């Protein structure tokens, strides 16, 4: 299965030397039919982390929202 990523999402995952976005974490999990996607950038605290869940990877990715809201 492949997920189509939009341009801005691709930019967030690119390694920009010397930029804080070069230190990111992406976690993808599937359990009991539910997908969970978490992405964070340094310093990897709640203010820099987004999470989404859904019945498919695409739904989980589309449902990503910041944890601080």
ZARO-735248 format. One record per atom (N, C-alpha, C, O): atom name; x, y, z; chain. Coordinates in steps of 0.001 Angstrom, whole numbers, plus 500000, padded with zeros to 6 digits. Layout:
residues N
a CA | px X | py Y | pz Z | c A
...
***
This chain:
residues 69
a N | px 500826 | py 498828 | pz 500000 | c A
a CA | px 500000 | py 500000 | pz 500000 | c A
a C | px 500878 | py 501246 | pz 500000 | c A
a O | px 501869 | py 501316 | pz 500728 | c A
a N | px 500517 | py 502211 | pz 499195 | c A
a CA | px 501258 | py 503458 | pz 499099 | c A
a C | px 500327 | py 504618 | pz 499400 | c A
a O | px 499148 | py 504597 | pz 499048 | c A
a N | px 500871 | py 505618 | pz 500049 | c A
a CA | px 500092 | py 506817 | pz 500355 | c A
a C | px 500652 | py 507973 | pz 499540 | c A
a O | px 501867 | py 508157 | pz 499469 | c A
a N | px 499786 | py 508736 | pz 498937 | c A
a CA | px 500209 | py 509906 | pz 498179 | c A
a C | px 500420 | py 511055 | pz 499150 | c A
a O | px 499538 | py 511380 | pz 499944 | c A
a N | px 501578 | py 511657 | pz 499080 | c A
a CA | px 501884 | py 512779 | pz 499959 | c A
a C | px 501854 | py 514062 | pz 499149 | c A
a O | px 502342 | py 514107 | pz 498020 | c A
a N | px 501289 | py 515085 | pz 499723 | c A
a CA | px 501241 | py 516395 | pz 499090 | c A
a C | px 502616 | py 517058 | pz 499189 | c A
a O | px 503454 | py 516652 | pz 499994 | c A
a N | px 502835 | py 518071 | pz 498371 | c A
a CA | px 504121 | py 518753 | pz 498336 | c A
a C | px 504580 | py 519264 | pz 499683 | c A
a O | px 505748 | py 519092 | pz 500032 | c A
a N | px 503702 | py 519888 | pz 500454 | c A
a CA | px 504094 | py 520429 | pz 501753 | c A
a C | px 504486 | py 519317 | pz 502716 | c A
a O | px 505374 | py 519508 | pz 503547 | c A
a N | px 503835 | py 518151 | pz 502619 | c A
a CA | px 504182 | py 517026 | pz 503473 | c A
a C | px 505541 | py 516471 | pz 503092 | c A
a O | px 506322 | py 516088 | pz 503963 | c A
a N | px 505832 | py 516424 | pz 501801 | c A
a CA | px 507142 | py 515976 | pz 501353 | c A
a C | px 508220 | py 516920 | pz 501854 | c A
a O | px 509286 | py 516475 | pz 502280 | c A
a N | px 507957 | py 518213 | pz 501806 | c A
a CA | px 508916 | py 519193 | pz 502287 | c A
a C | px 509210 | py 518985 | pz 503767 | c A
a O | px 510355 | py 519132 | pz 504193 | c A
a N | px 508200 | py 518647 | pz 504552 | c A
a CA | px 508387 | py 518455 | pz 505991 | c A
a C | px 509308 | py 517280 | pz 506276 | c A
a O | px 509950 | py 517239 | pz 507326 | c A
a N | px 509381 | py 516329 | pz 505362 | c A
a CA | px 510194 | py 515143 | pz 505581 | c A
a C | px 511590 | py 515235 | pz 504985 | c A
a O | px 512415 | py 514353 | pz 505219 | c A
a N | px 511868 | py 516273 | pz 504227 | c A
a CA | px 513195 | py 516412 | pz 503613 | c A
a C | px 514219 | py 516843 | pz 504650 | c A
a O | px 513905 | py 517555 | pz 505604 | c A
a N | px 515429 | py 516402 | pz 504445 | c A
a CA | px 516516 | py 516735 | pz 505355 | c A
a C | px 517160 | py 518042 | pz 504928 | c A
a O | px 517856 | py 518096 | pz 503914 | c A
a N | px 516928 | py 519103 | pz 505705 | c A
a CA | px 517527 | py 520406 | pz 505435 | c A
a C | px 518685 | py 520591 | pz 506410 | c A
a O | px 518469 | py 520813 | pz 507601 | c A
a N | px 519900 | py 520502 | pz 505909 | c A
a CA | px 521085 | py 520566 | pz 506748 | c A
a C | px 521077 | py 521827 | pz 507607 | c A
a O | px 520903 | py 522936 | pz 507102 | c A
a N | px 521270 | py 521639 | pz 508918 | c A
a CA | px 521316 | py 522758 | pz 509839 | c A
a C | px 519950 | py 523251 | pz 510275 | c A
a O | px 519873 | py 524142 | pz 511121 | c A
a N | px 518889 | py 522718 | pz 509741 | c A
a CA | px 517529 | py 523130 | pz 510087 | c A
a C | px 516952 | py 522142 | pz 511102 | c A
a O | px 517250 | py 520949 | pz 511053 | c A
a N | px 516128 | py 522645 | pz 512019 | c A
a CA | px 515531 | py 521780 | pz 513035 | c A
a C | px 514688 | py 520679 | pz 512413 | c A
a O | px 514541 | py 519611 | pz 513007 | c A
a N | px 514128 | py 520913 | pz 511222 | c A
a CA | px 513295 | py 519888 | pz 510597 | c A
a C | px 514107 | py 518694 | pz 510124 | c A
a O | px 513533 | py 517685 | pz 509715 | c A
a N | px 515444 | py 518789 | pz 510174 | c A
a CA | px 516248 | py 517637 | pz 509788 | c A
a C | px 516229 | py 516575 | pz 510882 | c A
a O | px 516670 | py 515449 | pz 510651 | c A
a N | px 515731 | py 516908 | pz 512053 | c A
a CA | px 515618 | py 515956 | pz 513151 | c A
a C | px 514137 | py 515675 | pz 513365 | c A
a O | px 513474 | py 516349 | pz 514153 | c A
a N | px 513629 | py 514674 | pz 512657 | c A
a CA | px 512212 | py 514351 | pz 512792 | c A
a C | px 512039 | py 512872 | pz 513068 | c A
a O | px 512935 | py 512068 | pz 512812 | c A
a N | px 510870 | py 512524 | pz 513594 | c A
a CA | px 510504 | py 511134 | pz 513851 | c A
a C | px 509142 | py 510880 | pz 513228 | c A
a O | px 508230 | py 511700 | pz 513328 | c A
a N | px 509027 | py 509738 | pz 512589 | c A
a CA | px 507765 | py 509329 | pz 511997 | c A
a C | px 507494 | py 507907 | pz 512450 | c A
a O | px 508308 | py 507010 | pz 512226 | c A
a N | px 506355 | py 507702 | pz 513086 | c A
a CA | px 505974 | py 506387 | pz 513571 | c A
a C | px 504657 | py 505987 | pz 512924 | c A
a O | px 503692 | py 506750 | pz 512945 | c A
a N | px 504619 | py 504788 | pz 512348 | c A
a CA | px 503403 | py 504264 | pz 511730 | c A
a C | px 503123 | py 502910 | pz 512358 | c A
a O | px 503971 | py 502018 | pz 512343 | c A
a N | px 501919 | py 502766 | pz 512912 | c A
a CA | px 501545 | py 501517 | pz 513557 | c A
a C | px 500166 | py 501087 | pz 513081 | c A
a O | px 499316 | py 501919 | pz 512767 | c A
a N | px 499959 | py 499791 | pz 513034 | c A
a CA | px 498634 | py 499246 | pz 512719 | c A
a C | px 498338 | py 498143 | pz 513725 | c A
a O | px 499123 | py 497209 | pz 513892 | c A
a N | px 497202 | py 498263 | pz 514386 | c A
a CA | px 496819 | py 497273 | pz 515387 | c A
a C | px 495310 | py 497139 | pz 515386 | c A
a O | px 494584 | py 498132 | pz 515435 | c A
a N | px 494849 | py 495911 | pz 515330 | c A
a CA | px 493410 | py 495619 | pz 515350 | c A
a C | px 492643 | py 496403 | pz 514285 | c A
a O | px 491519 | py 496844 | pz 514524 | c A
a N | px 493255 | py 496577 | pz 513106 | c A
a CA | px 492586 | py 497243 | pz 511998 | c A
a C | px 492624 | py 498755 | pz 512031 | c A
a O | px 492060 | py 499397 | pz 511145 | c A
a N | px 493274 | py 499351 | pz 513029 | c A
a CA | px 493368 | py 500812 | pz 513124 | c A
a C | px 494807 | py 501244 | pz 512873 | c A
a O | px 495749 | py 500639 | pz 513383 | c A
a N | px 494961 | py 502296 | pz 512083 | c A
a CA | px 496271 | py 502873 | pz 511795 | c A
a C | px 496508 | py 504065 | pz 512713 | c A
a O | px 495585 | py 504821 | pz 513016 | c A
a N | px 497751 | py 504225 | pz 513151 | c A
a CA | px 498150 | py 505339 | pz 514003 | c A
a C | px 499444 | py 505917 | pz 513422 | c A
a O | px 500435 | py 505202 | pz 513269 | c A
a N | px 499430 | py 507213 | pz 513098 | c A
a CA | px 500598 | py 507890 | pz 512533 | c A
a C | px 500968 | py 509034 | pz 513459 | c A
a O | px 500124 | py 509863 | pz 513802 | c A
a N | px 502228 | py 509080 | pz 513863 | c A
a CA | px 502736 | py 510157 | pz 514706 | c A
a C | px 503990 | py 510722 | pz 514072 | c A
a O | px 504885 | py 509974 | pz 513677 | c A
a N | px 504059 | py 512057 | pz 513971 | c A
a CA | px 505241 | py 512717 | pz 513429 | c A
a C | px 505617 | py 513871 | pz 514343 | c A
a O | px 504760 | py 514638 | pz 514780 | c A
a N | px 506921 | py 513985 | pz 514629 | c A
a CA | px 507392 | py 515086 | pz 515467 | c A
a C | px 508714 | py 515608 | pz 514928 | c A
a O | px 509436 | py 514909 | pz 514217 | c A
a N | px 509015 | py 516850 | pz 515283 | c A
a CA | px 510306 | py 517467 | pz 514976 | c A
a C | px 510939 | py 517859 | pz 516301 | c A
a O | px 510251 | py 518044 | pz 517305 | c A
a N | px 512264 | py 517981 | pz 516287 | c A
a CA | px 512980 | py 518332 | pz 517509 | c A
a C | px 512384 | py 519592 | pz 518111 | c A
a O | px 512101 | py 520542 | pz 517382 | c A
a N | px 512190 | py 519625 | pz 519396 | c A
a CA | px 512680 | py 518753 | pz 520444 | c A
a C | px 511757 | py 517577 | pz 520800 | c A
a O | px 511893 | py 517023 | pz 521891 | c A
a N | px 510865 | py 517192 | pz 519961 | c A
a CA | px 510010 | py 516011 | pz 520119 | c A
a C | px 509141 | py 516064 | pz 521382 | c A
a O | px 508932 | py 515047 | pz 522044 | c A
a N | px 508652 | py 517233 | pz 521700 | c A
a CA | px 507718 | py 517352 | pz 522813 | c A
a C | px 506304 | py 517521 | pz 522255 | c A
a O | px 506103 | py 517486 | pz 521041 | c A
a N | px 505339 | py 517701 | pz 523137 | c A
a CA | px 503937 | py 517793 | pz 522721 | c A
a C | px 503689 | py 518959 | pz 521766 | c A
a O | px 502809 | py 518873 | pz 520910 | c A
a N | px 504447 | py 520046 | pz 521899 | c A
a CA | px 504257 | py 521214 | pz 521034 | c A
a C | px 504756 | py 520983 | pz 519618 | c A
a O | px 504444 | py 521765 | pz 518720 | c A
a N | px 505524 | py 519928 | pz 519403 | c A
a CA | px 506107 | py 519662 | pz 518090 | c A
a C | px 505694 | py 518308 | pz 517538 | c A
a O | px 506405 | py 517728 | pz 516717 | c A
a N | px 504556 | py 517803 | pz 517980 | c A
a CA | px 504108 | py 516474 | pz 517585 | c A
a C | px 502679 | py 516514 | pz 517060 | c A
a O | px 501817 | py 517194 | pz 517617 | c A
a N | px 502443 | py 515776 | pz 515982 | c A
a CA | px 501100 | py 515611 | pz 515423 | c A
a C | px 500792 | py 514125 | pz 515363 | c A
a O | px 501686 | py 513292 | pz 515207 | c A
a N | px 499491 | py 513807 | pz 515492 | c A
a CA | px 499079 | py 512409 | pz 515484 | c A
a C | px 497748 | py 512271 | pz 514770 | c A
a O | px 496885 | py 513144 | pz 514857 | c A
a N | px 497594 | py 511155 | pz 514059 | c A
a CA | px 496333 | py 510859 | pz 513389 | c A
a C | px 496037 | py 509377 | pz 513448 | c A
a O | px 496953 | py 508555 | pz 513446 | c A
a N | px 494771 | py 509036 | pz 513501 | c A
a CA | px 494343 | py 507640 | pz 513496 | c A
a C | px 493227 | py 507471 | pz 512475 | c A
a O | px 492538 | py 508428 | pz 512121 | c A
a N | px 493064 | py 506241 | pz 512010 | c A
a CA | px 492000 | py 505968 | pz 511058 | c A
a C | px 492008 | py 504513 | pz 510625 | c A
a O | px 492926 | py 503765 | pz 510961 | c A
a N | px 490979 | py 504110 | pz 509876 | c A
a CA | px 490870 | py 502725 | pz 509424 | c A
a C | px 491845 | py 502381 | pz 508293 | c A
a O | px 492076 | py 501204 | pz 508012 | c A
a N | px 492422 | py 503406 | pz 507639 | c A
a CA | px 493447 | py 503199 | pz 506609 | c A
a C | px 494603 | py 504150 | pz 506895 | c A
a O | px 494462 | py 505115 | pz 507647 | c A
a N | px 495747 | py 503861 | pz 506283 | c A
a CA | px 496885 | py 504765 | pz 506452 | c A
a C | px 496534 | py 506168 | pz 505950 | c A
a O | px 496835 | py 507161 | pz 506612 | c A
a N | px 495901 | py 506245 | pz 504784 | c A
a CA | px 495542 | py 507553 | pz 504225 | c A
a C | px 494640 | py 508330 | pz 505167 | c A
a O | px 494821 | py 509536 | pz 505333 | c A
a N | px 493669 | py 507664 | pz 505788 | c A
a CA | px 492793 | py 508342 | pz 506743 | c A
a C | px 493586 | py 508838 | pz 507950 | c A
a O | px 493388 | py 509963 | pz 508410 | c A
a N | px 494480 | py 507999 | pz 508460 | c A
a CA | px 495292 | py 508403 | pz 509611 | c A
a C | px 496159 | py 509604 | pz 509257 | c A
a O | px 496275 | py 510542 | pz 510046 | c A
a N | px 496770 | py 509579 | pz 508068 | c A
a CA | px 497622 | py 510700 | pz 507632 | c A
a C | px 496784 | py 511967 | pz 507491 | c A
a O | px 497192 | py 513039 | pz 507937 | c A
a N | px 495619 | py 511841 | pz 506872 | c A
a CA | px 494749 | py 513002 | pz 506676 | c A
a C | px 494197 | py 513540 | pz 507989 | c A
a O | px 493867 | py 514723 | pz 508077 | c A
a N | px 494091 | py 512692 | pz 509014 | c A
a CA | px 493557 | py 513097 | pz 510311 | c A
a C | px 494608 | py 513626 | pz 511262 | c A
a O | px 494307 | py 513928 | pz 512417 | c A
a N | px 495859 | py 513744 | pz 510782 | c A
a CA | px 496911 | py 514228 | pz 511679 | c A
a C | px 496596 | py 515638 | pz 512159 | c A
a O | px 496235 | py 516520 | pz 511379 | c A
a N | px 496743 | py 515819 | pz 513462 | c A
a CA | px 496500 | py 517111 | pz 514093 | c A
a C | px 497503 | py 517300 | pz 515222 | c A
a O | px 497943 | py 516322 | pz 515827 | c A
a N | px 497869 | py 518540 | pz 515511 | c A
a CA | px 498812 | py 518796 | pz 516608 | c A
a C | px 498264 | py 518283 | pz 517936 | c A
a O | px 497061 | py 518353 | pz 518192 | c A
a N | px 499162 | py 517765 | pz 518781 | c A
a CA | px 498743 | py 517264 | pz 520096 | c A
a C | px 498397 | py 518377 | pz 521069 | c A
a O | px 497681 | py 518146 | pz 522043 | c A
a N | px 498899 | py 519592 | pz 520817 | c A
a CA | px 498680 | py 520680 | pz 521780 | c A
a C | px 497321 | py 521355 | pz 521642 | c A
a O | px 496998 | py 522240 | pz 522434 | c A
a N | px 496518 | py 520960 | pz 520657 | c A
a CA | px 495201 | py 521598 | pz 520505 | c A
a C | px 494121 | py 520797 | pz 521164 | c A
a O | px 492954 | py 521189 | pz 521131 | c A
***
